[in-house]
Amino acid sequence: MLFKDILGLSHIKNHLSSSADAGRIPHAQLFVGPEGCGLLPMALAYAQYIICQNRNGENEGENEGENEGENETCNFKFNSFSHPDVHFAFPVANSDKVKTKAVSNHYMKEWRQFILEQPYCNLFDWYRYIEIEKKQAQIGVDEAQDIVKKLYLKSYEGGYKVMLIWMAEKMNTAASNKLLKLIEEPPDKTIFLLLCQDEEQIIQTIKSRCQVVHFPPLAENVIAHALIEKGAAKPEAMRIAHEANGNFNKALDLLNNDSEDLIFENWFVQWVRSAFKAKGNKAAIHELLLWGEEVAKTGRETQKNFLHYCITVMRQALMINYGAEELAYLKIHAEGFQLKKFAPFVHENNILDITKELEDAIYHIERNGNSKIIFTDLSIKLTRLLHRKKAELN
């Protein structure tokens, strides 16, 4: 993957390529950005630029097109993400394929095909691809031991080695501590690229040893142009780009009607409608219980994604309620449901408590709490909060 293949982010491309040309390549870098902004494609292009265009210090200062011709073999290996000097680590879990002590090497064939098909992917896409969506994957200590072994081997082509850790926030404490010394003092010409969406989940001792590069969401016009190139009509492309809110992965899902948000909005609308009927209505209470059971049957990653979706809906509703409709990008397509009509029920007197309950539910699910109990309790609490009156002004 080349820099020219990546959507937008020209200032980051220029920064990475110019620093590489000047021989100023930090041994550990942390790329931080929201889903769908291009962290993984940029890291892949950067690794290719370092290894192919700047191998052994040759070709520095030349442009990318000239280097392509001189390093055709090197670039060819990158086309299938099989270059021997690029190593990958990513969240995995035991499955039907790997019964115990799963590490990235067990899924490398699937990984290469996956990023070839979905370079702007999210974590849930990966879990579905290897059929572990009902589990909580991680980068564990067995993975860290594999990384140490790989990086102390000599470079295959005598130049740089790159270790790309995708979703680095999924490293558990044992893995982080195992890699700490290696990240601080790696072997010669060894580069760590850590990619994450939530910087706060990276332990401070690792973060302090990395040069941090922050990625913004993609601009609407960049996403719209990319969608038009994929065959979308301009009005549809502009609408989807606005709704995607800087997330190209979501834009592609919306274009192909394959977004998990379409399922989430049905669950949300079902819950809201039952919640408004529940006051003094036993039948509606039964509907809420059935709703909780339905959501609880899904995998934990699906449940967490749904709760994050609910937080987004609540915040969008609050903005609409307070007259900031131009900032509201979310569209709910369920028949008969209008976010504008729901918005007055989300206000200053309940938004903090609603957000806290949703975040608490995510916390308990991450720690393997009973999903049925969590969602039953949540649905009852949120029903009460939505019926709470707006604070009266003096």
ABEGO torsion letter per residue (X at the ends): XBAAABBEGAAAAAAAAAAAAAGBBBABBBBBBBBGAGAAAAAAAAAAAAAAAABGGBGBGBBAAAAAAAAAAAAAAAAAGABAABBBBBBBBBBAABABGBBAAAAAAAAAAAAAABAABBAAAAAAAAGAAABBBBBBAAAAAAAAAAAABBBAAGBBBBBBBBGAAABBAAAAAAAAAAAABBBBGBBBBBBBABAAABBAAAAAABBBBBBBBBBAAAAAAAAAAAGBBAAAAAAAAAAAGGBAAAAAAAAAGABAAAAAAAAAAAAAAAAAAABGBAAAAAAAAAAAAAAAABBAAAAAAAAAAAAAAAAAAAAAAAGBAAABABBBABBGBBAAAAAAABBAAAAAAAAAAAAAAAAAAAAGBBAAAAAAAAAAAAAAAAABBBBBBX
